[in-house]
Amino acid sequence: MVFVKRLVVLDVDSTFIQQEAIELLAAKAGVLDEVSQITESAMRGELDFEQSLRARVLLLKGVPESVISQVQKEISLTDGAEDLVSALHSKGHSVALVSGGFIDIIEPMTRALSIKYYTANKLEVVAGLLTGGLIGPVIDRAAKATALRQFATASGVEIKNTVAIGDGANDLDMMAAAGLSIAFNGKPIVVTAADLAINEPSLRSVIELIGLQ
């Protein structure tokens, strides 16, 4: 049997992890309600992602940089996430995280799980405080699709052998670009667009769904 290498690309917030990292940051800043409302509208596809992200990050202006490490400790991986990565790596496949969230939050988990491929937005910090801005281009839905293609090339995987897993409108381009797309407790717009759907709070069924067992 010929080995076919796969690349599994996962959204992070509410997919690979249980939380929305920006909401954890917002709770520290006392602006959770305002940020949650913008997040929900963006996930439903009602707002342009970049505009919504910049609006939410602006609400974090003046928050101490130390909240980043606090939030890192509050993150919980989705059930089955660690086992999924371990299983894929052990079988010779690649894993990538592509997030509209923040590199500042996800880098420790990429190191801990030996995930080589990842991209996310970078919070700007000056003099120990969040400025309310971002560094570099925003990782929006188009950028997520671009990242999937780039990571496929880097890992030596044909596009038809890529899998994209996500839950929100920001994942739609990435899911359309992939060989197989899976909605994970997705918004209706995402479930409609996906090839397959998981409607339970666990990633344990992914291996079976993509035919690796």
C-alpha positions as CSV (number, residue, x, y, z in Angstrom):
1,M,0.0,0.0,0.0
2,V,1.5,3.3,-1.1
3,F,1.8,5.9,1.7
4,V,0.0,9.2,0.9
5,K,1.2,12.0,3.1
6,R,-1.5,14.3,4.5
7,L,-1.4,17.8,5.9
8,V,-4.1,18.6,8.4
9,V,-4.7,22.4,8.9
10,L,-6.7,23.5,11.9
11,D,-8.2,26.8,12.9
12,V,-7.3,27.5,16.6
13,D,-9.9,29.5,18.5
14,S,-13.0,27.3,19.3
15,T,-11.5,24.5,17.1
16,F,-8.0,23.4,18.3
17,I,-8.6,25.2,21.7
18,Q,-11.8,25.5,23.6
19,Q,-11.7,29.3,24.0
20,E,-11.6,32.4,21.9
21,A,-8.3,33.9,23.0
22,I,-9.3,37.5,22.2
23,E,-12.2,37.1,24.6
24,L,-9.9,35.9,27.4
25,L,-7.8,39.0,26.7
26,A,-10.9,41.2,26.7
27,A,-12.0,39.8,30.0
28,K,-8.7,41.0,31.5
29,A,-9.3,44.4,29.9
30,G,-12.9,44.7,31.1
31,V,-14.3,44.8,27.6
32,L,-15.6,41.3,27.2
33,D,-19.2,42.2,26.2
34,E,-18.1,44.6,23.5
35,V,-15.5,42.2,22.0
36,S,-17.9,39.2,22.2
37,Q,-20.6,41.0,20.2
38,I,-18.0,41.9,17.4
39,T,-16.6,38.3,17.4
40,E,-20.1,36.7,16.9
41,S,-20.9,39.1,14.0
42,A,-17.6,38.3,12.4
43,M,-18.0,34.5,12.8
44,R,-21.4,34.7,11.2
45,G,-19.8,36.5,8.2
46,E,-21.7,39.7,8.9
47,L,-18.6,41.8,9.3
48,D,-15.3,42.0,7.4
49,F,-12.8,40.0,9.5
50,E,-9.9,42.5,9.3
51,Q,-12.1,45.4,10.3
52,S,-13.7,43.4,13.2
53,L,-10.3,42.2,14.4
54,R,-8.8,45.6,14.4
55,A,-11.9,47.0,16.3
56,R,-11.6,44.3,18.9
57,V,-7.8,44.7,19.4
58,L,-8.2,48.5,19.7
59,L,-10.4,47.8,22.8
60,L,-7.3,46.2,24.4
61,K,-5.2,49.3,24.2
62,G,-3.3,50.0,27.4
63,V,-3.6,46.5,28.8
64,P,-0.3,45.2,30.4
65,E,1.7,42.8,28.3
66,S,1.7,40.4,31.3
67,V,-1.9,39.5,30.4
68,I,-0.6,37.5,27.5
69,S,1.2,34.9,29.7
70,Q,-1.9,34.8,32.0
71,V,-4.2,34.0,29.1
72,Q,-1.7,31.3,27.8
73,K,-2.2,29.5,31.1
74,E,-6.0,29.7,30.8
75,I,-6.1,28.1,27.3
76,S,-7.5,24.5,27.2
77,L,-6.9,22.3,24.2
78,T,-10.1,20.8,22.7
79,D,-10.7,17.2,23.7
80,G,-8.6,14.9,21.4
81,A,-6.5,17.7,20.0
82,E,-3.2,16.5,21.5
83,D,-4.0,12.9,20.5
84,L,-4.8,13.9,17.0
85,V,-1.5,15.7,16.5
86,S,0.4,12.8,18.1
87,A,-1.4,10.3,15.9
88,L,-0.8,12.3,12.7
89,H,2.9,12.8,13.4
90,S,3.4,9.2,14.3
91,K,1.9,8.1,11.0
92,G,4.2,10.5,9.1
93,H,1.7,13.3,8.4
94,S,2.0,17.0,9.0
95,V,-0.1,19.4,11.1
96,A,-0.5,23.1,10.8
97,L,-2.3,25.8,12.9
98,V,-3.7,28.7,11.0
99,S,-5.3,31.3,13.3
100,G,-7.1,34.6,13.0
101,G,-6.1,34.9,16.7
102,F,-2.6,35.7,18.0
103,I,0.8,34.2,17.6
104,D,1.5,35.5,21.1
105,I,-1.0,33.0,22.5
106,I,-0.4,29.9,20.4
107,E,3.4,29.7,20.2
108,P,3.8,27.8,23.5
109,M,1.4,25.1,22.3
110,T,3.1,24.8,18.9
111,R,6.4,24.2,20.7
112,A,4.9,21.7,23.2
113,L,3.2,19.7,20.4
114,S,6.1,20.0,17.9
115,I,3.8,21.7,15.4
116,K,6.2,23.0,12.7
117,Y,3.8,25.0,10.6
118,Y,1.7,27.8,12.0
119,T,0.6,31.4,11.5
120,A,-1.4,34.0,13.4
121,N,-1.6,37.7,14.1
122,K,0.9,39.6,16.2
123,L,-0.1,42.0,18.9
124,E,1.9,45.2,19.1
125,V,3.4,45.9,22.5
126,V,5.2,49.2,23.4
127,A,6.7,49.9,26.8
128,G,5.1,46.8,28.3
129,L,1.5,47.8,27.1
130,L,-0.7,46.6,24.3
131,T,-1.0,49.5,21.9
132,G,-4.4,48.4,20.4
133,G,-2.6,47.6,17.1
134,L,-1.2,44.7,15.2
135,I,2.2,44.1,13.6
136,G,2.2,42.9,10.0
137,P,-0.7,41.9,7.7
138,V,-3.9,40.5,9.2
139,I,-4.4,36.7,8.9
140,D,-7.9,36.9,7.4
141,R,-9.8,34.2,5.4
142,A,-7.7,34.8,2.2
143,A,-4.5,34.6,4.2
144,K,-5.6,31.4,5.8
145,A,-6.0,29.8,2.3
146,T,-2.6,31.1,1.3
147,A,-1.1,29.6,4.4
148,L,-2.6,26.2,3.7
149,R,-1.1,26.2,0.2
150,Q,2.3,27.4,1.5
151,F,2.4,24.8,4.3
152,A,1.4,22.1,1.8
153,T,4.3,23.0,-0.4
154,A,6.7,23.2,2.6
155,S,5.6,19.8,3.9
156,G,5.6,18.1,0.5
157,V,1.9,17.4,0.4
158,E,-0.3,17.7,-2.7
159,I,-3.3,20.1,-2.3
160,K,-5.7,17.2,-2.9
161,N,-4.3,15.5,0.2
162,T,-4.8,18.5,2.5
163,V,-7.5,18.7,5.2
164,A,-8.9,21.9,6.6
165,I,-10.8,22.1,9.9
166,G,-12.6,25.2,11.1
167,D,-15.7,26.7,12.6
168,G,-16.2,30.2,11.4
169,A,-16.6,32.3,8.2
170,N,-12.9,33.2,8.4
171,D,-12.1,29.6,7.6
172,L,-14.2,29.3,4.4
173,D,-11.4,30.1,1.9
174,M,-9.0,27.7,3.6
175,M,-11.7,25.0,3.6
176,A,-12.5,25.7,-0.1
177,A,-8.8,25.4,-1.0
178,A,-8.3,22.1,0.8
179,G,-8.8,18.6,-0.6
180,L,-11.2,17.8,2.3
181,S,-13.0,20.3,4.6
182,I,-14.4,19.5,8.0
183,A,-16.7,21.9,10.0
184,F,-16.1,21.6,13.7
185,N,-19.2,22.7,15.6
186,G,-19.4,25.2,12.8
187,K,-21.6,28.2,12.1
188,P,-24.4,27.3,9.6
189,I,-22.5,29.0,6.7
190,V,-19.5,26.8,7.4
191,V,-21.5,23.5,7.8
192,T,-23.1,24.2,4.5
193,A,-19.8,24.7,2.8
194,A,-17.9,21.8,4.4
195,D,-17.5,18.3,3.0
196,L,-18.0,16.8,6.5
197,A,-19.1,18.1,9.9
198,I,-18.3,17.2,13.5
199,N,-21.0,18.2,16.0
200,E,-19.4,17.1,19.2
201,P,-16.9,18.9,21.5
202,S,-14.0,16.6,20.5
203,L,-11.5,16.1,17.6
204,R,-11.2,12.4,18.3
205,S,-13.2,11.4,15.2
206,V,-10.9,13.2,12.8
207,I,-8.5,10.3,12.1
208,E,-11.4,8.1,11.2
209,L,-13.2,10.7,9.2
210,I,-10.1,11.3,7.0
211,G,-9.6,7.6,6.5
212,L,-6.3,7.1,8.4
213,Q,-7.6,4.1,10.4
